[in-house]
Amino acid sequence: MLQVLAQIGQLDLLQDLDRESVSRYLMDGQFTFTRYGEGNIVHFSGEPSDKLEIILSGEVVIERIDENGNLMVIAEFAEGDLLGGNLLFSSSPIYPLMISTTRRSTILEINREHLFELLSTNKAFLRRYLEYISDHSAILSEQINHYINRTIRESVMSFMEYETQRQNSKVIQLDMTKKELARRFGVRRTSLQRELAKMRDEGLLEFDADTITRLT
């Protein structure tokens, strides 16, 4: 805990929070932290963003999985950088790409409700937060948008990868219609249905109205 407190004290973003408050937030669970090993996945593509994360130590990368299962690094983040800061209060707070560690890392987590309270009651913190988001969002968006225009097949593969891990099963139970899934991918339902049929014919998956079964 003392090491984490010392690391938090080095963060520019939290300079306007006194040590006593930070210690209290850690004790009552409003601030939490997670330690990751090298090569651990922090977030899958398509996973909801419900908390602000700040890297206390280590390094993480944003990666893209192509349809052949290859990983491409899109952006790198190091100590003091934020994850999810530009997503939390959006109408669709979803991580568009996978995030993983490249070495052992410790990440501070502030849930959305508590972050909103801090932003509402601490003007200095609000200013620092807005400055950081403004400075970094444009650069990150440009990097991500360069790669985000993936094919329908790549979107399906990424979705299956995430849901297989989340549900711990290759038989993925859908909690949305094909129309809603297509909208999530940013494509028409008929286009998604056509690609699913192609992937079924190639032996990559099976599907019905309620499930998608990953065969690879």
N, CA, C and O of each residue as an XYZ file, in Angstrom:
864
protein
N       0.820     -1.205      0.000
C       0.000      0.000      0.000
C       0.862      1.267      0.000
O       0.560      2.225     -0.712
N       1.933      1.269      0.800
C       2.798      2.444      0.864
C       3.451      2.721     -0.481
O       3.606      3.875     -0.882
N       3.837      1.643     -1.180
C       4.437      1.815     -2.498
C       3.438      2.427     -3.468
O       3.782      3.318     -4.243
N       2.191      1.943     -3.422
C       1.147      2.481     -4.296
C       0.878      3.943     -3.968
O       0.720      4.762     -4.873
N       0.825      4.278     -2.687
C       0.631      5.675     -2.288
C       1.746      6.558     -2.829
O       1.491      7.665     -3.305
N       2.972      6.075     -2.758
C       4.107      6.839     -3.279
C       3.990      7.018     -4.787
O       4.279      8.095     -5.310
N       3.569      5.967     -5.490
C       3.409      6.059     -6.947
C       2.292      7.024     -7.313
O       2.423      7.800     -8.260
N       1.190      6.979     -6.562
C       0.086      7.907     -6.814
C       0.545      9.344     -6.601
O       0.132     10.249     -7.327
N       1.400      9.550     -5.604
C       1.906     10.887     -5.325
C       2.726     11.476     -6.451
O       2.921     12.691     -6.503
N       3.216     10.629     -7.364
C       4.005     11.098     -8.502
C       3.148     11.431     -9.722
O       3.661     11.945    -10.716
N       1.844     11.141     -9.654
C       0.974     11.364    -10.811
C       0.592     12.831    -10.938
O       0.065     13.424     -9.997
N       0.855     13.414    -12.097
C       0.482     14.811    -12.329
C      -1.023     15.007    -12.194
O      -1.474     16.009    -11.638
N      -1.804     14.047    -12.704
C      -3.260     14.198    -12.714
C      -3.834     14.337    -11.309
O      -4.818     15.049    -11.108
N      -3.226     13.660    -10.336
C      -3.791     13.630     -8.985
C      -3.072     14.554     -8.013
O      -3.207     14.400     -6.799
N      -2.308     15.513     -8.532
C      -1.562     16.425     -7.666
C      -2.472     17.275     -6.788
O      -2.046     17.761     -5.741
N      -3.719     17.456     -7.205
C      -4.637     18.303     -6.445
C      -5.438     17.522     -5.411
O      -6.333     18.076     -4.772
N      -5.124     16.237     -5.242
C      -5.738     15.436     -4.181
C      -4.700     15.226     -3.082
O      -3.582     14.789     -3.356
N      -5.069     15.537     -1.838
C      -4.099     15.390     -0.752
C      -3.906     13.917     -0.396
O      -4.774     13.081     -0.649
N      -2.752     13.621      0.194
C      -2.372     12.238      0.504
C      -3.384     11.567      1.429
O      -3.675     10.380      1.283
N      -3.912     12.329      2.373
C      -4.887     11.770      3.317
C      -6.144     11.303      2.586
O      -6.676     10.233      2.881
N      -6.617     12.106      1.634
C      -7.810     11.729      0.871
C      -7.550     10.490      0.025
O      -8.377      9.580     -0.033
N      -6.383     10.465     -0.633
C      -6.040      9.312     -1.472
C      -5.977      8.046     -0.630
O      -6.473      6.998     -1.042
N      -5.368      8.142      0.549
C      -5.276      6.990      1.445
C      -6.666      6.511      1.852
O      -6.923      5.309      1.918
N      -7.547      7.450      2.122
C      -8.919      7.098      2.511
C      -9.660      6.431      1.355
O     -10.394      5.464      1.558
N      -9.465      6.955      0.133
C     -10.125      6.360     -1.031
C      -9.652      4.926     -1.253
O     -10.433      4.062     -1.650
N      -8.371      4.679     -0.996
C      -7.842      3.320     -1.144
C      -8.411      2.391     -0.075
O      -8.715      1.230     -0.348
N      -8.552      2.905      1.131
C      -9.051      2.081      2.230
C     -10.519      1.721      2.042
O     -10.933      0.609      2.369
N     -11.315      2.662      1.512
C     -12.753      2.373      1.390
C     -13.143      1.808      0.026
O     -14.324      1.588     -0.243
N     -12.147      1.572     -0.838
C     -12.421      0.909     -2.109
C     -12.847      1.815     -3.243
O     -13.181      1.329     -4.324
N     -12.845      3.135     -3.024
C     -13.187      4.041     -4.124
C     -12.039      4.138     -5.123
O     -12.256      4.354     -6.315
N     -10.823      3.977     -4.625
C      -9.646      3.754     -5.468
C      -9.230      2.293     -5.265
O      -9.149      1.821     -4.131
N      -8.973      1.595     -6.341
C      -8.436      0.237     -6.253
C      -7.249      0.144     -7.202
O      -7.017      1.045     -8.008
N      -6.504     -0.940     -7.103
C      -5.406     -1.128     -8.051
C      -5.265     -2.611     -8.358
O      -5.578     -3.468     -7.532
N      -4.787     -2.893     -9.562
C      -4.592     -4.271    -10.014
C      -3.170     -4.415    -10.528
O      -2.662     -3.550    -11.241
N      -2.540     -5.515    -10.158
C      -1.201     -5.822    -10.659
C      -1.314     -6.871    -11.765
O      -2.008     -7.877    -11.615
N      -0.632     -6.625    -12.859
C      -0.650     -7.522    -14.012
C       0.754     -8.040    -14.282
O       1.743     -7.342    -14.055
N       0.827     -9.268    -14.768
C       2.093     -9.809    -15.217
C       2.376     -9.401    -16.650
O       1.533     -8.787    -17.304
N       3.532     -9.731    -17.128
C       3.888     -9.441    -18.515
C       2.997    -10.244    -19.461
O       2.794    -11.443    -19.270
N       2.470     -9.568    -20.482
C       1.651    -10.249    -21.472
C       0.223    -10.510    -21.044
O      -0.489    -11.258    -21.714
N      -0.220     -9.909    -19.940
C      -1.610    -10.072    -19.497
C      -2.536     -9.158    -20.282
O      -2.152     -8.052    -20.662
N      -3.757     -9.621    -20.523
C      -4.762     -8.788    -21.183
C      -5.470     -7.939    -20.127
O      -5.973     -8.460    -19.132
N      -5.500     -6.642    -20.355
C      -6.179     -5.708    -19.455
C      -7.625     -5.529    -19.893
O      -8.537     -5.552    -19.066
N      -7.834     -5.349    -21.199
C      -9.186     -5.220    -21.748
C      -9.241     -5.872    -23.124
O      -8.315     -5.735    -23.924
N     -10.326     -6.576    -23.391
C     -10.574     -7.108    -24.718
C     -11.293     -6.063    -25.566
O     -11.957     -5.172    -25.035
N     -11.158     -6.176    -26.866
C     -11.943     -5.354    -27.784
C     -13.421     -5.633    -27.550
O     -13.839     -6.789    -27.477
N     -14.216     -4.558    -27.431
C     -15.642     -4.711    -27.195
C     -16.035     -4.721    -25.737
O     -17.224     -4.755    -25.419
N     -15.051     -4.691    -24.835
C     -15.342     -4.704    -23.398
C     -15.795     -3.316    -22.944
O     -15.228     -2.318    -23.388
N     -16.801     -3.229    -22.071
C     -17.254     -1.922    -21.581
C     -16.180     -1.221    -20.755
O     -15.390     -1.864    -20.065
N     -16.166      0.097    -20.838
C     -15.266      0.916    -20.023
C     -16.090      1.530    -18.903
O     -16.952      2.370    -19.161
N     -15.839      1.122    -17.656
C     -16.627      1.616    -16.532
C     -15.776      2.248    -15.437
O     -16.276      2.552    -14.354
N     -14.486      2.446    -15.720
C     -13.620      3.077    -14.724
C     -12.435      3.745    -15.413
O     -12.008      3.340    -16.495
N     -11.918      4.779    -14.755
C     -10.682      5.408    -15.213
C      -9.520      4.592    -14.679
O      -9.512      4.210    -13.508
N      -8.541      4.323    -15.527
C      -7.360      3.579    -15.103
C      -6.119      4.423    -15.372
O      -5.988      5.038    -16.431
N      -5.220      4.443    -14.408
C      -3.979      5.203    -14.518
C      -2.820      4.241    -14.279
O      -2.800      3.524    -13.279
N      -1.868      4.228    -15.186
C      -0.734      3.313    -15.067
C       0.239      3.848    -14.014
O       0.812      4.925    -14.179
N       0.417      3.094    -12.945
C       1.353      3.474    -11.889
C       2.762      2.997    -12.198
O       3.738      3.674    -11.874
N       2.868      1.842    -12.820
C       4.169      1.309    -13.227
C       3.959      0.335    -14.370
O       2.877     -0.230    -14.527
N       5.007      0.141    -15.171
C       4.924     -0.800    -16.278
C       4.573     -0.137    -17.594
O       4.768      1.065    -17.777
N       4.058     -0.933    -18.499
C       3.728     -0.447    -19.843
C       2.626     -1.313    -20.429
O       2.630     -2.533    -20.263
N       1.681     -0.678    -21.117
C       0.626     -1.417    -21.807
C       0.554     -0.938    -23.247
O       1.020      0.152    -23.579
N      -0.033     -1.765    -24.091
C      -0.170     -1.419    -25.501
C      -1.599     -1.668    -25.957
O      -2.287     -2.549    -25.443
N      -2.029     -0.875    -26.929
C      -3.281     -1.141    -27.637
C      -2.936     -1.997    -28.836
O      -2.045     -1.662    -29.617
N      -3.649     -3.110    -28.977
C      -3.353     -4.048    -30.047
C      -4.596     -4.348    -30.868
O      -5.727     -4.230    -30.398
N      -4.349     -4.734    -32.088
C      -5.426     -5.155    -32.969
C      -5.182     -6.596    -33.395
O      -4.060     -6.962    -33.746
N      -6.242     -7.422    -33.364
C      -6.158     -8.795    -33.848
C      -6.740     -8.835    -35.254
O      -7.907     -8.494    -35.448
N      -5.941     -9.247    -36.242
C      -6.488     -9.363    -37.591
C      -7.165    -10.718    -37.756
O      -7.163    -11.538    -36.838
N      -7.746    -10.948    -38.936
C      -8.523    -12.165    -39.144
C      -7.664    -13.424    -39.113
O      -8.193    -14.531    -39.004
N      -6.354    -13.268    -39.207
C      -5.453    -14.420    -39.131
C      -4.923    -14.653    -37.715
O      -4.109    -15.546    -37.480
N      -5.403    -13.827    -36.776
C      -4.976    -13.990    -35.396
C      -3.686    -13.283    -35.047
O      -3.155    -13.476    -33.953
N      -3.164    -12.463    -35.956
C      -1.922    -11.735    -35.702
C      -2.199    -10.455    -34.912
O      -3.224     -9.805    -35.115
N      -1.282    -10.099    -34.013
C      -1.422     -8.890    -33.215
C      -0.589     -7.758    -33.793
O       0.565     -7.953    -34.172
N      -1.185     -6.570    -33.858
C      -0.470     -5.379    -34.301
C      -0.577     -4.323    -33.210
O      -1.674     -4.046    -32.725
N       0.545     -3.732    -32.818
C       0.553     -2.698    -31.789
C       0.160     -1.363    -32.413
O       0.757     -0.912    -33.390
N      -0.863     -0.743    -31.820
C      -1.370      0.534    -32.326
C      -0.793      1.710    -31.544
O      -0.432      2.732    -32.128
N      -0.708      1.565    -30.221
C      -0.200      2.649    -29.372
C       0.364      2.057    -28.089
O      -0.025      0.966    -27.671
N       1.280      2.785    -27.472
C       1.911      2.348    -26.228
C       1.625      3.362    -25.118
O       1.567      4.567    -25.364
N       1.449      2.859    -23.897
C       1.192      3.711    -22.743
C       2.147      3.336    -21.618
O       2.445      2.160    -21.408
N       2.626      4.348    -20.895
C       3.584      4.117    -19.816
C       3.090      4.774    -18.529
O       1.944      5.214    -18.445
N       3.963      4.834    -17.537
C       3.607      5.372    -16.223
C       2.988      6.766    -16.343
O       3.520      7.642    -17.025
N       1.848      6.952    -15.661
C       1.162      8.233    -15.664
C       0.110      8.377    -16.739
O      -0.695      9.306    -16.685
N       0.094      7.484    -17.715
C      -0.898      7.562    -18.788
C      -2.238      6.993    -18.329
O      -2.304      6.161    -17.424
N      -3.304      7.465    -18.978
C      -4.664      7.052    -18.634
C      -5.196      6.045    -19.640
O      -4.839      6.063    -20.818
N      -6.058      5.166    -19.146
C      -6.821      4.260    -20.000
C      -8.302      4.517    -19.748
O      -8.747      4.559    -18.601
N      -9.057      4.688    -20.822
C     -10.497      4.863    -20.692
C     -10.956      6.270    -20.403
O     -12.159      6.519    -20.323
N     -10.026      7.204    -20.243
C     -10.412      8.563    -19.894
C     -11.279      9.246    -20.928
O     -12.119     10.079    -20.588
N     -11.078      8.895    -22.197
C     -11.859      9.508    -23.269
C     -13.109      8.706    -23.596
O     -13.867      9.090    -24.487
N     -13.342      7.597    -22.893
C     -14.490      6.733    -23.179
C     -15.562      6.788    -22.100
O     -16.748      6.642    -22.396
N     -15.160      6.993    -20.863
C     -16.030      6.795    -19.706
C     -17.388      7.461    -19.819
O     -18.410      6.849    -19.510
N     -17.405      8.703    -20.257
C     -18.646      9.460    -20.254
C     -19.242      9.607    -21.651
O     -20.075     10.481    -21.891
N     -18.814      8.753    -22.562
C     -19.387      8.765    -23.905
C     -20.688      7.973    -23.914
O     -20.982      7.251    -22.961
N     -21.471      8.105    -24.988
C     -22.737      7.371    -25.094
C     -22.510      5.892    -25.351
O     -23.408      5.078    -25.138
N     -21.304      5.537    -25.810
C     -20.973      4.132    -26.067
C     -19.581      3.841    -25.508
O     -18.610      3.774    -26.263
N     -19.481      3.666    -24.183
C     -18.165      3.467    -23.551
C     -17.635      2.047    -23.742
O     -17.674      1.228    -22.823
N     -17.145      1.773    -24.934
C     -16.665      0.443    -25.295
C     -15.219      0.557    -25.782
O     -14.901      1.429    -26.590
N     -14.347     -0.323    -25.291
C     -12.978     -0.347    -25.798
C     -12.973     -0.895    -27.220
O     -13.385     -2.036    -27.433
N     -12.516     -0.113    -28.204
C     -12.547     -0.574    -29.597
C     -11.468     -1.594    -29.925
O     -11.595     -2.343    -30.893
N     -10.405     -1.628    -29.124
C      -9.278     -2.515    -29.402
C      -8.782     -3.149    -28.103
O      -9.097     -2.677    -27.011
N      -8.013     -4.211    -28.235
C      -7.503     -4.924    -27.070
C      -6.341     -4.162    -26.434
O      -5.544     -3.530    -27.128
N      -6.259     -4.230    -25.112
C      -5.179     -3.601    -24.359
C      -4.500     -4.671    -23.514
O      -5.168     -5.420    -22.801
N      -3.173     -4.742    -23.593
C      -2.436     -5.746    -22.818
C      -1.128     -5.155    -22.310
O      -0.699     -4.091    -22.757
N      -0.506     -5.848    -21.380
C       0.753     -5.385    -20.800
C       1.940     -5.947    -21.575
O       1.880     -7.053    -22.113
N       3.017     -5.170    -21.623
C       4.257     -5.668    -22.219
C       5.288     -6.008    -21.143
O       6.304     -6.646    -21.421
N       5.018     -5.579    -19.924
C       5.829     -5.988    -18.775
C       4.963     -5.873    -17.526
O       3.836     -5.383    -17.594
N       5.477     -6.314    -16.405
C       4.702     -6.260    -15.166
C       4.235     -4.835    -14.903
O       5.017     -3.887    -14.986
N       2.951     -4.696    -14.586
C       2.364     -3.361    -14.474
C       1.404     -3.293    -13.291
O       0.790     -4.287    -12.903
N       1.295     -2.099    -12.734
C       0.303     -1.823    -11.698
C      -0.574     -0.682    -12.191
O      -0.069      0.357    -12.616
N      -1.882     -0.874    -12.136
C      -2.821      0.108    -12.677
C      -3.811      0.525    -11.599
O      -4.474     -0.314    -10.989
N      -3.902      1.829    -11.373
C      -4.870      2.402    -10.439
C      -6.223      2.504    -11.131
O      -6.301      2.840    -12.313
N      -7.293      2.210    -10.382
C      -8.643      2.218    -10.951
C      -9.554      3.114    -10.123
O      -9.620      2.996     -8.899
N     -10.260      4.015    -10.814
C     -11.226      4.904    -10.165
C     -12.560      4.696    -10.863
O     -12.680      4.968    -12.057
N     -13.568      4.215    -10.134
C     -14.840      3.925    -10.793
C     -15.505      5.205    -11.285
O     -15.246      6.293    -10.772
N     -16.353      5.056    -12.273
C     -16.936      6.204    -12.966
C     -17.696      7.126    -12.021
O     -17.577      8.347    -12.123
N     -18.478      6.559    -11.100
C     -19.289      7.385    -10.211
C     -18.413      8.240     -9.292
O     -18.694      9.418     -9.073
N     -17.358      7.636     -8.762
C     -16.476      8.401     -7.872
C     -15.682      9.438     -8.663
O     -15.447     10.545     -8.180
N     -15.271      9.079     -9.870
C     -14.562     10.044    -10.713
C     -15.446     11.251    -10.988
O     -14.986     12.391    -10.929
N     -16.719     10.999    -11.289
C     -17.645     12.102    -11.559
C     -17.780     13.002    -10.331
O     -17.845     14.225    -10.452
N     -17.821     12.388     -9.155
C     -17.907     13.168     -7.919
C     -16.665     14.040     -7.736
O     -16.777     15.205     -7.355
N     -15.486     13.483     -8.004
C     -14.250     14.256     -7.883
C     -14.226     15.415     -8.873
O     -13.832     16.530     -8.530
N     -14.648     15.139    -10.096
C     -14.666     16.186    -11.120
C     -15.651     17.289    -10.764
O     -15.438     18.454    -11.097
N     -16.728     16.915    -10.087
C     -17.779     17.881     -9.750
C     -17.414     18.753     -8.556
O     -17.923     19.865     -8.420
N     -16.536     18.253     -7.694
C     -16.253     18.962     -6.440
C     -14.849     19.555     -6.357
O     -14.549     20.315     -5.436
N     -13.991     19.212     -7.313
C     -12.607     19.689     -7.270
C     -12.267     20.327     -8.620
O     -11.941     19.630     -9.581
N     -12.345     21.653     -8.678
C     -12.148     22.349     -9.953
C     -10.730     22.188    -10.492
O     -10.532     22.086    -11.703
N      -9.758     22.163     -9.608
C      -8.370     22.009    -10.057
C      -8.170     20.637    -10.702
O      -7.502     20.512    -11.728
N      -8.755     19.621    -10.089
C      -8.671     18.272    -10.653
C      -9.410     18.209    -11.984
O      -8.933     17.591    -12.936
N     -10.574     18.847    -12.048
C     -11.341     18.890    -13.296
C     -10.519     19.511    -14.416
O     -10.513     19.000    -15.536
N      -9.824     20.610    -14.126
C      -9.009     21.272    -15.145
C      -7.879     20.357    -15.627
O      -7.635     20.248    -16.829
N      -7.199     19.706    -14.694
C      -6.116     18.797    -15.082
C      -6.645     17.650    -15.947
O      -6.027     17.261    -16.937
N      -7.787     17.128    -15.553
C      -8.373     16.006    -16.293
C      -8.727     16.432    -17.717
O      -8.405     15.729    -18.675
N      -9.380     17.568    -17.854
C      -9.774     18.051    -19.180
C      -8.554     18.370    -20.038
O      -8.554     18.107    -21.241
N      -7.517     18.934    -19.428
C      -6.291     19.227    -20.174
C      -5.664     17.943    -20.712
O      -5.236     17.884    -21.865
N      -5.616     16.929    -19.871
C      -5.015     15.662    -20.309
C      -5.826     15.052    -21.443
O      -5.271     14.661    -22.470
N      -7.136     14.972    -21.257
C      -7.993     14.367    -22.279
C      -7.874     15.128    -23.593
O      -7.786     14.522    -24.660
N      -7.873     16.452    -23.513
C      -7.781     17.267    -24.730
C      -6.455     17.058    -25.441
O      -6.410     16.975    -26.668
N      -5.374     16.973    -24.674
C      -4.041     16.825    -25.263
C      -3.843     15.462    -25.918
O      -3.161     15.351    -26.937
N      -4.437     14.431    -25.335
C      -4.140     13.073    -25.783
C      -5.199     12.440    -26.684
O      -4.887     11.532    -27.454
N      -6.436     12.904    -26.600
C      -7.506     12.244    -27.354
C      -7.315     12.350    -28.858
O      -7.512     11.371    -29.579
N      -6.932     13.530    -29.340
C      -6.788     13.715    -30.786
C      -5.712     12.796    -31.356
O      -5.896     12.190    -32.412
N      -4.589     12.701    -30.648
C      -3.495     11.840    -31.115
C      -3.920     10.382    -31.103
O      -3.688      9.654    -32.068
N      -4.547      9.954    -29.999
C      -4.963      8.561    -29.888
C      -6.034      8.219    -30.913
O      -5.993      7.150    -31.523
N      -6.986      9.116    -31.105
C      -8.053      8.864    -32.078
C      -7.494      8.698    -33.480
O      -7.944      7.842    -34.241
N      -6.517      9.516    -33.812
C      -5.903      9.408    -35.134
C      -5.218      8.056    -35.304
O      -5.317      7.430    -36.359
N      -4.522      7.608    -34.255
C      -3.851      6.311    -34.326
C      -4.857      5.174    -34.452
O      -4.674      4.263    -35.260
N      -5.922      5.229    -33.649
C      -6.912      4.152    -33.661
C      -7.713      4.151    -34.952
O      -7.946      3.094    -35.539
N      -8.136      5.331    -35.397
C      -8.953      5.395    -36.608
C      -8.223      4.853    -37.828
O      -8.844      4.394    -38.787
N      -6.895      4.912    -37.777
C      -6.107      4.378    -38.885
C      -6.313      2.873    -39.026
O      -6.207      2.312    -40.116
N      -6.613      2.231    -37.886
C      -6.728      0.775    -37.887
C      -8.151      0.267    -37.663
O      -8.442     -0.904    -37.909
N      -9.039      1.150    -37.196
C     -10.348      0.692    -36.761
C     -11.242      0.275    -37.919
O     -12.217     -0.448    -37.712
N     -10.931      0.713    -39.127
C     -11.761      0.364    -40.281
C     -11.501     -1.075    -40.714
O     -11.062     -1.334    -41.835
N     -11.775     -1.983    -39.822
C     -11.523     -3.383    -40.091
C     -12.694     -4.005    -40.836
O     -13.779     -3.429    -40.907
N     -12.462     -5.164    -41.377
C     -13.496     -5.865    -42.125
C     -14.522     -6.453    -41.169
O     -14.291     -6.539    -39.963
N     -15.669     -6.859    -41.729
C     -16.699     -7.500    -40.908
C     -16.146     -8.767    -40.278
O     -16.421     -9.065    -39.116
N     -15.371     -9.506    -41.044
C     -14.808    -10.750    -40.525
C     -13.897    -10.483    -39.330
O     -13.943    -11.210    -38.338
N     -13.087     -9.462    -39.421
C     -12.207     -9.117    -38.304
C     -13.022     -8.736    -37.073
O     -12.653     -9.077    -35.949
N     -14.139     -8.024    -37.286
C     -15.006     -7.653    -36.166
C     -15.619     -8.883    -35.520
O     -15.692     -8.975    -34.294
N     -16.060     -9.832    -36.343
C     -16.648    -11.068    -35.819
C     -15.607    -11.868    -35.040
O     -15.896    -12.389    -33.963
N     -14.386    -11.963    -35.592
C     -13.326    -12.720    -34.926
C     -12.986    -12.098    -33.566
O     -12.808    -12.812    -32.579
N     -12.899    -10.776    -33.523
C     -12.595    -10.087    -32.272
C     -13.722    -10.284    -31.261
O     -13.473    -10.508    -30.076
N     -14.963    -10.198    -31.740
C     -16.127    -10.407    -30.872
C     -16.112    -11.815    -30.284
O     -16.340    -11.993    -29.087
N     -15.844    -12.811    -31.123
C     -15.812    -14.196    -30.649
C     -14.687    -14.404    -29.640
O     -14.859    -15.116    -28.651
N     -13.538    -13.782    -29.891
C     -12.404    -13.905    -28.968
C     -12.784    -13.380    -27.587
O     -12.529    -14.027    -26.571
N     -13.394    -12.204    -27.566
C     -13.774    -11.594    -26.290
C     -14.845    -12.409    -25.571
O     -14.713    -12.708    -24.385
N     -15.920    -12.771    -26.305
C     -17.029    -13.471    -25.671
C     -16.652    -14.890    -25.250
O     -17.161    -15.389    -24.246
N     -15.771    -15.542    -25.998
C     -15.299    -16.872    -25.597
C     -14.598    -16.794    -24.247
O     -14.795    -17.650    -23.385
N     -13.774    -15.755    -24.070
C     -13.084    -15.557    -22.792
C     -14.079    -15.188    -21.692
O     -14.012    -15.718    -20.583
N     -14.995    -14.284    -22.003
C     -15.936    -13.792    -20.989
C     -16.888    -14.884    -20.522
O     -17.161    -15.009    -19.328
N     -17.397    -15.683    -21.477
C     -18.365    -16.722    -21.137
C     -17.710    -18.069    -20.836
O     -18.369    -19.017    -20.408
N     -16.395    -18.133    -21.070
C     -15.652    -19.377    -20.837
C     -16.268    -20.539    -21.603
O     -16.400    -21.646    -21.081
N     -16.638    -20.269    -22.841
C     -17.260    -21.297    -23.679
C     -17.146    -20.885    -25.135
O     -17.225    -19.701    -25.465
N     -16.960    -21.873    -26.006
C     -16.949    -21.589    -27.437
C     -18.358    -21.445    -27.998
O     -18.539    -20.983    -29.124
N     -19.358    -21.843    -27.210
C     -20.754    -21.606    -27.588
C     -21.170    -20.279    -26.962
O     -21.467    -20.212    -25.770
N     -21.188    -19.243    -27.762
C     -21.431    -17.885    -27.269
C     -22.928    -17.600    -27.255
O     -23.584    -17.630    -28.297
N     -23.459    -17.325    -26.080
C     -24.863    -16.961    -25.942
C     -25.011    -15.470    -26.256
O     -24.389    -14.625    -25.612
N     -25.833    -15.163    -27.240
C     -26.010    -13.770    -27.656
C     -27.042    -13.082    -26.775
O     -28.123    -13.618    -26.535
N     -26.701    -11.892    -26.297
C     -27.651    -11.106    -25.520
C     -28.173     -9.933    -26.339
O     -28.649     -8.935    -25.797
N     -28.072    -10.076    -27.655
C     -28.560     -9.050    -28.572
C     -28.969     -9.713    -29.881
O     -28.556    -10.835    -30.174
N     -29.774     -9.021    -30.654
C     -30.184     -9.547    -31.952
C     -29.061     -9.362    -32.965
O     -28.106     -8.624    -32.720
N     -29.183    -10.036    -34.103
C     -28.190     -9.854    -35.167
C     -28.198     -8.402    -35.656
O     -27.156     -7.871    -36.042
N     -29.350     -7.772    -35.638
C     -29.429     -6.367    -36.052
C     -28.637     -5.486    -35.092
O     -27.917     -4.583    -35.519
N     -28.773     -5.749    -33.797
C     -28.034     -4.969    -32.797
C     -26.541     -5.252    -32.881
O     -25.724     -4.348    -32.706
N     -26.184     -6.504    -33.149
C     -24.772     -6.852    -33.296
C     -24.175     -6.152    -34.508
O     -23.053     -5.647    -34.455
N     -24.932     -6.124    -35.601
C     -24.465     -5.442    -36.809
C     -24.259     -3.949    -36.541
O     -23.291     -3.353    -37.014
N     -25.161     -3.366    -35.792
C     -25.029     -1.939    -35.463
C     -23.784     -1.694    -34.614
O     -23.107     -0.677    -34.769
N     -23.492     -2.625    -33.726
C     -22.276     -2.521    -32.910
C     -21.031     -2.559    -33.788
O     -20.045     -1.882    -33.499
N     -21.075     -3.350    -34.861
C     -19.948     -3.431    -35.787
C     -19.942     -2.289    -36.791
O     -18.956     -2.082    -37.498
N     -21.051     -1.542    -36.855
C     -21.140     -0.440    -37.804
C     -21.426     -0.886    -39.225
O     -20.991     -0.245    -40.182
N     -22.169     -2.002    -39.370
C     -22.492     -2.529    -40.702
C     -23.980     -2.850    -40.765
O     -24.671     -2.819    -39.747
N     -24.472     -3.161    -41.969
C     -25.869     -3.556    -42.136
C     -26.064     -5.004    -41.700
O     -25.142     -5.817    -41.767
N     -27.282     -5.313    -41.252
C     -27.571     -6.674    -40.797
C     -27.379     -7.690    -41.914
O     -26.854     -8.780    -41.686
N     -27.806     -7.331    -43.127
C     -27.659     -8.266    -44.248
C     -26.189     -8.551    -44.544
O     -25.830     -9.671    -44.908
N     -25.342     -7.533    -44.386
C     -23.907     -7.726    -44.625
C     -23.310     -8.654    -43.575
O     -22.497     -9.521    -43.895
N     -23.715     -8.470    -42.318
C     -23.233     -9.347    -41.252
C     -23.713    -10.772    -41.478
O     -22.947    -11.723    -41.324
N     -24.988    -10.919    -41.843
C     -25.544    -12.251    -42.066
C     -24.800    -12.963    -43.196
O     -24.531    -14.162    -43.119
N     -24.478    -12.218    -44.229
C     -23.765    -12.797    -45.372
C     -22.359    -13.254    -44.961
O     -21.909    -14.324    -45.371
N     -21.671    -12.443    -44.154
C     -20.321    -12.817    -43.725
C     -20.356    -14.005    -42.765
O     -19.489    -14.877    -42.824
N     -21.348    -14.043    -41.888
C     -21.494    -15.190    -40.995
C     -21.713    -16.475    -41.787
O     -21.170    -17.526    -41.445
N     -22.509    -16.383    -42.844
C     -22.758    -17.555    -43.688
C     -21.471    -18.018    -44.368
O     -21.219    -19.218    -44.471
N     -20.658    -17.068    -44.832
C     -19.378    -17.416    -45.454
C     -18.455    -18.107    -44.446
O     -17.810    -19.107    -44.760
N     -18.405    -17.560    -43.245
C     -17.540    -18.131    -42.217
C     -18.026    -19.515    -41.794
O     -17.224    -20.384    -41.453
N     -19.344    -19.713    -41.819
C     -19.884    -21.047    -41.530
C     -19.478    -22.029    -42.621
O     -19.079    -23.158    -42.333
N     -19.582    -21.596    -43.870
C     -19.217    -22.465    -44.992
C     -17.732    -22.826    -44.969
O     -17.337    -23.888    -45.448
N     -16.909    -21.928    -44.404
C     -15.468    -22.178    -44.310
C     -15.090    -22.955    -43.050
O     -13.912    -23.219    -42.806
N     -16.094    -23.318    -42.254
C     -15.832    -24.118    -41.063
C     -15.282    -23.345    -39.886
O     -14.672    -23.929    -38.990
N     -15.491    -22.027    -39.876
C     -14.970    -21.199    -38.789
C     -15.943    -21.100    -37.620
O     -15.528    -20.915    -36.476
N     -17.239    -21.224    -37.907
C     -18.243    -21.069    -36.863
C     -19.557    -21.709    -37.284
O     -19.762    -22.055    -38.447
N     -20.441    -21.856    -36.304
C     -21.840    -22.202    -36.528
C     -22.666    -21.142    -35.820
O     -22.210    -20.550    -34.842
N     -23.870    -20.899    -36.301
C     -24.687    -19.901    -35.626
C     -26.168    -20.187    -35.819
O     -26.580    -20.833    -36.782
N     -26.954    -19.688    -34.874
C     -28.405    -19.680    -35.003
C     -28.895    -18.362    -34.419
O     -28.110    -17.428    -34.256
N     -30.164    -18.277    -34.108
C     -30.717    -17.002    -33.646
C     -30.157    -16.571    -32.295
O     -30.093    -15.379    -31.996
N     -29.749    -17.549    -31.476
C     -29.366    -17.231    -30.101
C     -27.895    -17.447    -29.776
O     -27.415    -16.988    -28.739
N     -27.174    -18.145    -30.655
C     -25.785    -18.475    -30.339
C     -24.880    -18.355    -31.560
O     -25.324    -18.421    -32.706
N     -23.602    -18.178    -31.271
C     -22.543    -18.336    -32.272
C     -21.533    -19.299    -31.657
O     -21.047    -19.074    -30.549
N     -21.223    -20.364    -32.375
C     -20.280    -21.359    -31.878
C     -18.966    -21.233    -32.624
O     -18.915    -21.380    -33.845
N     -17.921    -20.963    -31.893
C     -16.588    -20.826    -32.483
C     -15.989    -22.210    -32.709
O     -15.926    -23.016    -31.780
N     -15.550    -22.492    -33.926
C     -15.030    -23.813    -34.272
C     -13.516    -23.847    -34.392
O     -12.941    -24.922    -34.564
N     -12.854    -22.695    -34.306
C     -11.394    -22.656    -34.468
C     -10.710    -22.412    -33.140
O      -9.482    -22.348    -33.081
